[in-house]
Amino acid sequence: MYKKDFPYFTNSNSVYLDSGATTQKPQSVIDATVEYYTKYCSNTHRSGFGDAAHATTEFENTREVLQKFINAKKKEEIIFTKGVTESINFIASSFAYMFKTVIISSLEHHANIVPWHMQGRFLNSGLEVVKCNENLDFDFEDFEEILKKNPNSFVSVAHVTNAFGKVHDIKKIISMAHDYGCVVMIDGAQSLSSFKIDVQELDCDFFAISGHKTFGPTGVGAIYIKEKFFESVRPYQTGGAVINSVDFKEGTTFLNSPYKFEAGTQNIAGVIAFKEALKYIENIGYETIQSRKKELLEYLDSKLKKLPDIIFYNDLKDCSGTRSFNFKGIMHDDISILLDKLKVALRVGHHCAQPIMKKLGIKGTIRVSLAFYNDFEDIDKLIVALKKALSMLKG
């Protein structure tokens, strides 16, 4: 139904089931990228000639589109980055380093674990980890106990988890954290493609955004910074474009947000094209996206359950488009090799979430991550391929 909007599906004969790693791009995003490079390729916020002014206008238009898309109060609260990994590292090193304790969940992506290790934070030593139950649900009782012992901390939690697609109740997490004087950052890498985000309603302090997981280009993302923190957050990188004045003796003064946080030449084409992805989502509608993913996930689950010796780690409660599983006695890597030969594209491994894999006593899983452009035929082809692979591996 929607594949016609995505050139990949015309040019590839693979069944694409790896949207958790990156989403495919609609034609409008590709067209915007090509148009920039072929018609007005220039640097932004510098030169005054026509093409440069055009590029700057289109770049800043994306900031305004994204501001409205997530209902930020001001466009200055939107800072462009390379993606969620850079956004989290930016806030970790430029702001959260000041906090005695950082609180994360047990299902976090490495991008929300390793930056804290780089600060010398480890479990029970500047880093607290909220437990999950046997269904991988966020443990709110444990969270409250941690908050009681560590008020005024920095909380950083994924909205939708990468490895299992579990959806955290971030509104409740934010509210509880604020009750204990904490500041909250939400990793929205896996969520903006499927959920309407209203940062004012959520009242989050920081919200990290991915472009390439939201049907936009790779190498572009953003971080929403609540206005009250503009002066507290230090520039992450420095150089061109961020300065007001530079003097050997007097030193450097910076521009105001957002420009003081966007050093050097940005991914101009990527930022410009990103707004086309956001417009595409608005055109499809989140209600359609969510209902489509729900029916696909339920269909997938019903088919997988019929396969012999399959192992799941959670049910479908509070899940968004992702199913992770294994087969008893079979290495997930072996399955992957055979599925690739059968033209099925999905991901196997620890999915950049080794701690939760260790908790489960496994090295990784087979992960199917769906988007609204998938269809029942994709799932049927996956099941046929899995049956063939299992038959070959079991001899």
C-alpha positions in Angstrom: 0.0 0.0 0.0 2.7 2.5 1.0 5.7 0.9 -0.7 5.1 2.8 -3.8 6.3 5.9 -2.0 9.7 4.4 -1.2 12.1 3.7 -4.1 14.0 1.1 -2.1 11.1 -1.4 -2.6 11.1 -0.9 -6.4 14.9 -1.5 -6.6 15.4 -4.2 -4.0 14.1 -7.8 -4.0 14.8 -8.2 -0.2 12.1 -8.4 2.4 13.1 -5.5 4.6 12.4 -6.1 8.3 15.0 -3.9 9.9 13.4 -0.5 10.4 14.6 -0.4 14.0 18.1 0.0 12.5 17.1 2.5 9.9 13.9 3.3 8.0 13.5 3.5 4.3 13.2 7.0 2.8 10.2 8.3 0.8 10.8 9.8 -2.6 10.2 13.3 -1.3 13.1 13.0 1.1 15.4 11.8 -1.8 14.1 14.6 -4.1 14.9 17.3 -1.5 18.4 15.9 -1.1 19.1 15.9 -4.8 17.5 19.3 -5.3 19.9 20.9 -2.7 23.0 19.4 -4.3 22.0 20.1 -7.9 20.3 23.5 -7.7 21.5 25.6 -4.7 24.4 23.8 -3.0 25.9 26.4 -0.7 26.9 26.8 2.9 24.4 28.2 5.4 24.5 31.2 7.8 27.6 32.7 6.2 27.5 34.0 2.7 24.9 36.5 1.5 24.6 35.5 -2.2 21.3 34.0 -3.5 21.9 30.3 -3.3 23.4 30.6 0.2 20.4 32.6 1.4 18.1 29.9 -0.2 20.0 27.1 1.6 19.9 29.0 4.9 16.1 29.6 4.6 15.4 25.9 3.8 17.7 24.8 6.7 15.9 27.1 9.2 12.5 26.1 7.8 13.3 22.5 9.0 13.9 23.9 12.5 10.5 25.5 12.4 8.8 22.4 11.1 10.4 20.3 13.8 9.5 22.8 16.4 5.9 22.6 15.5 6.1 18.8 15.0 7.0 18.2 18.6 5.3 21.3 19.9 8.4 23.0 21.3 7.7 26.4 22.7 10.4 28.1 20.6 12.4 27.2 17.5 15.6 28.1 19.5 15.0 24.9 21.6 15.8 22.8 18.5 19.5 22.0 18.0 20.6 19.9 15.0 23.0 17.0 15.6 24.2 13.9 13.7 21.6 11.8 15.5 20.5 10.5 18.9 24.0 9.2 19.7 25.5 12.6 19.4 22.6 14.2 21.1 23.0 12.1 24.2 26.8 12.5 24.2 26.3 16.2 23.8 24.1 16.6 26.9 26.1 14.0 28.9 29.4 15.9 28.4 28.0 19.4 28.4 25.4 19.4 31.1 24.8 16.1 32.9 28.4 15.7 34.1 27.5 18.2 36.9 25.1 15.7 38.5 26.2 13.4 41.3 24.0 10.6 40.0 22.6 9.5 36.6 19.6 7.2 36.5 18.9 5.0 33.4 16.8 1.9 32.7 18.1 -1.7 32.3 17.0 -1.8 28.6 19.0 1.1 27.4 20.9 1.3 24.1 24.7 1.5 24.5 24.4 5.2 23.4 22.7 5.8 26.7 25.2 3.7 28.8 28.7 4.2 27.4 28.7 8.1 27.8 28.1 7.6 31.5 31.0 5.1 31.7 33.2 7.6 30.0 32.5 9.9 33.0 33.7 7.2 35.4 30.1 6.3 36.4 29.4 2.7 37.1 26.6 0.8 38.8 26.1 2.1 42.4 28.9 4.6 41.8 27.3 7.6 40.1 25.1 5.4 38.0 21.8 3.8 39.1 19.9 1.4 36.9 16.1 0.8 37.2 15.2 -2.8 37.1 12.7 -4.5 34.8 10.4 -7.4 35.5 10.3 -10.8 33.8 8.2 -9.2 30.9 10.8 -6.5 30.5 8.4 -3.8 31.9 9.9 -0.8 33.6 9.8 -1.3 37.4 8.2 1.9 38.8 8.6 0.7 42.4 12.3 0.3 42.0 12.5 3.7 40.2 10.8 5.4 43.1 13.2 3.8 45.6 16.2 5.0 43.5 14.7 8.5 43.3 14.2 8.6 47.1 17.8 7.7 47.7 19.1 10.0 44.8 17.0 13.2 44.5 18.2 16.0 42.2 19.7 13.5 39.8 19.8 13.3 36.0 17.4 10.8 34.5 18.0 9.5 31.0 15.6 6.9 29.6 14.5 5.5 26.2 10.9 6.0 25.1 10.9 2.9 23.0 13.6 0.3 23.7 15.8 -0.7 20.8 16.2 -4.5 21.4 12.6 -5.5 22.3 10.4 -2.5 21.3 9.1 -2.0 24.8 7.3 1.3 25.2 8.1 3.1 28.5 5.5 5.3 30.1 7.7 8.4 29.8 5.1 10.8 31.0 4.9 9.0 34.3 8.7 8.7 34.4 9.1 12.4 33.8 6.5 13.4 36.4 8.0 11.1 39.1 11.5 12.3 38.4 10.5 16.0 38.6 8.8 15.3 41.9 12.2 14.4 43.3 13.9 17.5 41.7 15.5 15.5 38.8 16.2 16.7 35.2 15.0 14.3 32.5 16.3 13.4 29.0 14.3 11.1 26.8 15.9 9.0 24.0 13.4 9.2 21.2 15.4 7.3 18.6 12.7 4.6 18.2 9.6 6.6 19.0 9.2 9.7 16.8 8.5 7.5 13.8 5.4 6.0 15.5 4.2 8.3 18.3 3.1 11.9 18.4 5.5 13.8 20.7 4.5 16.9 22.5 7.4 18.0 24.6 5.4 20.7 26.4 2.8 18.2 27.5 5.4 15.6 28.5 7.4 18.4 30.3 10.7 16.7 29.4 13.8 18.8 29.7 15.7 17.2 26.8 14.4 15.0 24.0 16.8 13.3 21.5 15.6 12.8 17.9 16.8 10.6 15.1 16.4 11.5 11.4 17.2 8.2 9.8 14.9 6.2 12.1 12.1 8.7 11.2 12.1 8.2 7.4 14.7 11.0 7.0 18.4 11.0 5.9 21.2 9.4 7.8 23.6 11.6 9.7 21.0 14.1 11.0 19.1 14.4 14.2 18.3 16.9 16.9 18.1 17.5 20.6 15.3 19.5 22.1 16.6 21.6 25.0 14.1 23.3 27.3 14.7 27.0 27.2 15.5 27.2 31.0 18.7 25.2 30.4 20.1 27.4 27.6 22.7 29.0 29.8 23.5 25.8 31.8 24.4 23.7 28.8 27.9 24.3 27.5 28.7 24.2 23.8 29.7 20.6 22.9 32.0 21.6 20.0 33.4 24.9 19.1 34.8 26.6 16.0 33.0 28.3 13.1 29.4 29.5 13.2 29.0 29.5 17.0 30.8 32.6 18.0 29.9 36.2 18.6 33.5 37.4 18.9 37.0 35.9 19.2 40.0 37.8 20.5 43.4 36.4 21.5 43.4 38.4 24.7 39.7 38.7 25.5 38.8 35.2 24.5 35.5 34.0 22.9 31.9 35.0 23.4 29.2 32.8 21.9 26.0 33.4 20.0 22.6 32.5 21.6 20.9 29.2 21.1 20.6 27.3 18.8 23.6 28.6 16.9 26.1 28.4 19.8 25.5 24.6 19.8 25.9 24.0 16.1 29.6 24.4 15.4 31.0 23.9 11.9 29.2 23.1 8.7 26.1 21.0 9.4 24.6 18.2 7.3 22.8 20.8 5.3 21.2 18.5 2.7 20.2 16.1 5.5 18.5 18.8 7.6 16.7 20.2 4.6 15.4 16.8 3.6 14.4 15.9 7.1 11.4 18.2 7.0 10.1 16.3 4.1 10.1 13.1 6.2 8.2 15.0 8.9 5.7 16.2 6.4 5.3 12.7 5.0 4.5 11.4 8.5 1.9 14.2 9.0 0.3 13.2 5.7 0.0 9.5 6.6 -1.0 10.3 10.2 0.1 8.7 13.5 -3.2 7.0 14.0 -2.7 5.2 10.7 0.9 4.4 11.5 0.1 3.0 14.9 -2.9 0.9 13.8 -0.9 -0.5 10.9 2.0 -1.5 13.0 -0.2 -3.0 15.6 -2.0 -5.3 13.2 1.3 -6.3 11.5 2.9 -7.1 14.9 -0.1 -9.2 16.0 0.0 -11.1 12.7 3.7 -11.6 13.0 3.3 -12.9 16.6 0.5 -15.3 15.6 2.7 -16.8 12.8 5.9 -17.0 14.9 4.1 -18.8 17.7 3.4 -21.7 15.4 7.1 -22.4 14.8 8.8 -25.1 16.8 11.1 -24.4 19.7 10.7 -20.6 19.5 11.7 -18.6 22.6 10.2 -15.1 23.3 11.3 -12.8 26.1 8.2 -10.7 26.5 4.6 -10.5 25.4 3.1 -7.8 23.1 2.0 -5.6 26.0 3.4 -2.1 25.5 5.3 -3.0 22.4 5.8 -1.1 19.2 6.5 -3.0 16.0 9.4 -5.1 17.2 9.6 -8.8 18.1 12.8 -10.4 19.4 13.2 -14.2 19.7 15.4 -17.2 19.4 15.1 -20.9 18.7 16.1 -23.5 21.2 19.5 -25.0 20.3 20.2 -22.8 17.3 22.5 -19.8 17.1 20.9 -16.6 15.9 23.9 -15.9 13.7 23.3 -19.1 11.7 19.7 -18.2 11.2 20.8 -14.7 9.9 23.2 -16.2 7.3 20.5 -18.4 5.8 17.8 -15.7 5.9 20.2 -13.3 4.0 20.6 -15.9 1.3 16.8 -16.2 1.2 16.6 -12.4 0.7 15.1 -11.6 4.2 16.7 -8.6 5.8 16.6 -8.4 9.6 19.0 -8.0 12.5 20.5 -10.5 14.8 22.9 -9.9 17.8 22.8 -7.9 21.0 21.3 -4.8 19.3 23.6 -2.5 21.2 22.0 -3.6 24.4 24.5 -6.1 26.0 23.4 -5.6 29.6 19.9 -6.8 29.1 21.1 -9.7 27.0 23.4 -10.7 29.9 20.5 -10.4 32.3 18.5 -12.8 30.1 21.5 -15.2 29.8 21.8 -14.9 26.1 24.2 -13.4 23.6 21.5 -11.9 21.4 18.3 -12.4 19.5 16.7 -12.4 16.1 14.9 -9.1 15.8 12.1 -8.3 13.4 11.3 -4.6 13.4 8.4 -3.4 11.4 7.3 -0.1 9.9 3.9 0.9 8.4 5.2 0.3 4.9 5.5 -3.5 5.6 2.6 -5.8 4.7 1.3 -9.3 5.5 3.2 -10.7 2.5 6.5 -9.6 4.0 5.7 -11.6 7.1 4.5 -14.6 5.2 7.8 -14.6 3.3 9.7 -14.4 6.6 7.9 -17.4 8.0 8.6 -19.4 4.8 12.3 -18.4 5.0 12.5 -19.3 8.8 11.0 -22.7 8.1 13.5 -23.4 5.4 16.4 -22.2 7.6 15.2 -24.2 10.6 14.9 -27.3 8.4 18.4 -26.9 7.1 20.0 -26.2 10.5 18.2 -29.1 12.2 19.2 -31.5 9.4 
